[in-house]
């Protein structure tokens, strides 16, 4: 992988590591929700694990709107690349690189799927939730999700996608949101079959039940507290041992 093939923000990508580097690979994504401003906090919380953990970040175009240094709590996109453990920060423009695709060149969303041991989307906006539930793949993140090896038969390892929804209370309470969550949580959710084997690939982290949201509304829909998300990721990756 080279910078000319896959542009990244904030780091030199010359030291690209493959899935055989004996490190744990966290693919962390953020979408168009105000909770995106917590992504730097989440990354910093993994500092004690950087000796064995590598992090790659995907930001949708709308997520980047919250990361322009508008306030002290809003880091810049470029600053994320300098945080401990971060190998690369990708945006939607990175999918095909600055040059047209040619045979033999890696396709980024497939490379990232193979690289990741887990994909965590925190926050997951209402719009991206709808895309995932309906199989749309119109940007880098949704392409990774659409190309996910759902049963481990392609990459030889079953891996999960963990999502933390975050949206306005009215959006969270909307009937279509319940339908979309049902697809991820029930139809595609992690479970066990009658032989005790794991099934599914999605894990949904329910939003907080009541909070004053950034928009001023009071109710459900706020992303699960970021410290709790970190604990869950540590548990799923065996980092809390």
C-alpha positions as CSV (number, residue, x, y, z in Angstrom):
1,X,0.0,0.0,0.0
2,X,1.3,3.4,-0.9
3,X,0.2,7.0,-0.4
4,X,-0.4,7.3,-4.1
5,X,-2.8,4.4,-4.0
6,X,-4.6,5.1,-0.7
7,X,-4.4,8.7,0.6
8,X,-4.4,8.9,4.4
9,X,-4.6,11.7,6.8
10,X,-2.1,12.5,9.5
11,X,0.5,9.8,9.1
12,X,3.1,8.4,6.6
13,X,1.7,5.2,5.3
14,X,5.0,3.8,4.2
15,X,5.1,1.4,7.2
16,X,1.9,-0.5,6.2
17,X,1.5,-3.6,8.2
18,X,-0.3,-6.8,7.0
19,X,-2.5,-9.2,9.0
20,X,0.6,-11.3,9.7
21,X,2.3,-8.7,12.0
22,X,1.2,-10.4,15.2
23,X,-0.7,-7.4,16.4
24,X,-4.4,-7.0,17.1
25,X,-6.1,-4.9,14.5
26,X,-8.9,-2.4,15.5
27,X,-10.8,-0.8,12.6
28,X,-12.6,2.2,14.2
29,X,-15.1,4.2,12.2
30,X,-17.2,7.3,12.8
31,X,-20.2,8.6,10.9
32,X,-22.3,11.8,10.8
33,X,-23.2,12.3,14.4
34,X,-22.1,14.8,17.0
35,X,-20.8,11.9,19.0
36,X,-17.9,11.7,16.5
37,X,-16.2,14.3,18.7
38,X,-15.5,11.4,21.2
39,X,-13.4,9.4,18.8
40,X,-10.1,10.9,20.0
41,X,-11.1,10.0,23.6
42,X,-11.7,6.4,22.5
43,X,-8.4,6.2,20.7
44,X,-6.4,7.6,23.6
45,X,-8.0,5.1,26.0
46,X,-6.2,2.3,24.1
47,X,-2.8,3.9,24.8
48,X,-1.8,1.2,27.4
49,X,-2.3,-1.5,24.6
50,X,-0.3,0.1,21.8
51,X,2.5,-2.4,22.2
52,X,0.1,-5.0,20.7
53,X,-2.7,-3.0,19.2
54,X,-2.9,-1.3,15.8
55,X,-5.7,1.1,15.0
56,X,-7.0,2.3,11.6
57,X,-9.7,4.9,11.4
58,X,-12.4,5.5,8.8
59,X,-14.3,8.8,8.7
60,X,-17.3,9.4,6.5
61,X,-17.6,12.7,4.8
62,X,-20.2,13.8,7.3
63,X,-18.2,12.7,10.3
64,X,-15.4,15.0,9.2
65,X,-17.7,18.0,9.6
66,X,-17.4,17.5,13.4
67,X,-13.6,17.3,13.3
68,X,-12.4,20.7,12.1
69,X,-11.1,22.0,15.4
70,X,-14.2,24.2,16.0
71,X,-13.8,23.9,19.8
72,X,-11.5,22.4,22.4
73,X,-13.6,19.2,22.4
74,X,-13.4,18.8,18.6
75,X,-10.1,17.6,17.3
76,X,-9.0,17.9,13.7
77,X,-8.9,15.0,11.3
78,X,-5.2,15.4,10.9
79,X,-4.6,15.2,14.6
80,X,-6.1,11.8,14.9
81,X,-3.2,10.3,12.9
82,X,-0.7,11.4,15.6
83,X,-2.5,9.6,18.4
84,X,-0.8,6.5,19.9
85,X,-1.5,3.3,18.0
86,X,-3.0,4.9,14.9
87,X,-1.6,3.7,11.6
88,X,-3.9,5.4,9.2
89,X,-6.9,7.7,8.9
90,X,-9.0,7.1,5.8
91,X,-11.8,9.2,4.3
92,X,-14.1,8.4,1.4
93,X,-11.7,9.9,-1.1
94,X,-9.2,7.2,-0.1
95,X,-11.3,4.4,-1.6
96,X,-9.9,4.5,-5.1
97,X,-6.9,6.7,-4.6
98,X,-5.8,9.6,-6.8
99,X,-5.3,7.4,-9.8
100,X,-7.7,5.1,-11.7
101,X,-7.9,1.5,-10.6
102,X,-5.8,-1.0,-12.5
103,X,-5.6,-4.8,-12.3
104,X,-3.3,-6.0,-9.5
105,X,-3.9,-3.0,-7.3
106,X,-5.5,-3.6,-3.9
107,X,-9.1,-2.4,-3.4
108,X,-9.1,-0.5,0.0
109,X,-12.4,-1.7,1.4
110,X,-11.4,-5.3,0.8
111,X,-7.9,-4.8,2.2
112,X,-9.3,-3.2,5.4
113,X,-11.8,-6.0,5.8
114,X,-9.0,-8.6,5.7
115,X,-6.8,-6.5,8.0
116,X,-9.4,-5.9,10.7
117,X,-9.9,-8.2,13.7
118,X,-13.0,-6.2,14.5
119,X,-14.8,-3.2,13.1
120,X,-16.3,-0.7,15.6
121,X,-18.6,2.1,14.3
122,X,-18.9,4.7,17.1
123,X,-21.0,6.6,16.5
124,X,-23.4,5.0,14.0
125,X,-25.7,7.7,12.5
126,X,-29.3,7.1,11.5
127,X,-28.3,7.5,7.9
128,X,-25.5,4.9,8.0
129,X,-27.7,2.6,10.0
130,X,-30.3,2.7,7.2
131,X,-27.6,2.0,4.6
132,X,-26.3,-1.0,6.5
133,X,-29.7,-2.5,7.1
134,X,-30.5,-2.2,3.4
135,X,-27.1,-3.3,2.0
136,X,-26.1,0.0,0.5
137,X,-22.4,0.5,-0.1
138,X,-21.9,4.1,-1.4
139,X,-18.8,5.0,0.6
140,X,-15.7,3.4,2.1
141,X,-17.2,2.4,5.4
142,X,-20.4,0.9,4.0
143,X,-18.3,-0.9,1.3
144,X,-16.2,-2.5,4.1
145,X,-19.5,-3.6,5.8
146,X,-21.0,-4.9,2.6
147,X,-17.9,-6.9,1.9
148,X,-17.6,-8.3,5.4
149,X,-16.9,-12.0,5.6
150,X,-20.1,-12.8,7.5
151,X,-19.3,-16.5,8.3
152,X,-15.5,-16.6,8.2
153,X,-15.4,-18.9,5.1
154,X,-13.5,-16.4,3.0
155,X,-10.9,-15.1,5.4
156,X,-10.8,-18.1,7.6
157,X,-11.9,-16.3,10.7
158,X,-15.3,-15.1,12.0
159,X,-15.1,-11.4,13.0
160,X,-17.8,-9.1,14.3
161,X,-18.9,-5.5,13.6
162,X,-19.8,-3.6,16.8
163,X,-22.0,-0.5,16.3
164,X,-23.0,2.3,18.7
165,X,-26.0,4.1,17.4
166,X,-26.3,7.9,18.1
167,X,-29.0,10.2,16.9
168,X,-31.7,12.6,18.0
169,X,-34.4,11.2,20.3
170,X,-37.2,11.5,17.6
171,X,-34.9,9.8,15.1
172,X,-34.2,7.0,17.5
173,X,-37.9,6.5,18.4
174,X,-38.9,6.5,14.7
175,X,-40.5,3.2,13.6
176,X,-38.0,2.7,10.7
177,X,-35.1,2.9,13.2
178,X,-36.6,0.0,15.1
179,X,-36.8,-2.0,11.8
180,X,-33.2,-1.3,10.9
181,X,-31.9,-2.1,14.4
182,X,-33.9,-5.4,14.2
183,X,-32.0,-6.4,11.0
184,X,-28.6,-5.8,12.7
185,X,-29.5,-7.1,16.1
186,X,-31.8,-10.0,15.4
187,X,-31.4,-11.1,11.8
188,X,-27.7,-10.5,11.6
189,X,-26.8,-10.3,15.3
190,X,-24.3,-12.4,17.2
191,X,-25.9,-15.6,18.6
192,X,-25.7,-19.3,19.0
193,X,-27.2,-22.1,16.8
194,X,-28.7,-25.3,18.2
195,X,-25.2,-26.8,18.2
196,X,-23.7,-24.0,20.2
197,X,-21.8,-22.5,17.3
198,X,-21.6,-18.7,17.0
199,X,-23.8,-17.2,14.4
200,X,-24.2,-13.6,13.1
201,X,-21.7,-10.8,12.9
202,X,-23.3,-7.6,14.3
203,X,-23.3,-6.4,17.9
204,X,-25.5,-3.4,18.7
205,X,-24.6,-1.2,21.7
206,X,-27.8,0.4,22.7
207,X,-27.9,4.2,23.2
208,X,-28.3,5.8,26.6
209,X,-31.9,5.7,27.8
210,X,-32.0,9.4,28.8
211,X,-29.8,12.4,28.3
212,X,-29.7,16.0,27.3
213,X,-28.6,15.8,23.7
214,X,-26.4,18.3,22.0
215,X,-29.5,19.6,20.1
216,X,-31.2,20.4,23.4
217,X,-33.7,17.6,23.3
218,X,-34.0,15.3,26.4
219,X,-34.4,11.6,25.9
220,X,-32.9,8.5,24.4
221,X,-30.6,8.2,21.4
222,X,-27.3,9.5,22.8
223,X,-24.4,7.2,22.0
224,X,-23.4,4.8,24.8
225,X,-20.8,6.5,27.1
226,X,-17.5,6.2,25.3
227,X,-15.7,4.8,28.3
228,X,-18.2,1.8,28.2
229,X,-17.5,1.4,24.5
230,X,-13.8,1.1,25.2
231,X,-14.4,-1.5,27.9
232,X,-16.5,-3.6,25.4
233,X,-13.8,-3.4,22.7
234,X,-11.1,-4.4,25.2
235,X,-13.2,-7.4,26.2
236,X,-14.0,-8.4,22.6
237,X,-10.3,-8.2,21.6
238,X,-9.0,-9.8,24.8
239,X,-7.1,-6.7,25.8
240,X,-8.6,-6.7,29.3
241,X,-6.9,-10.0,30.3
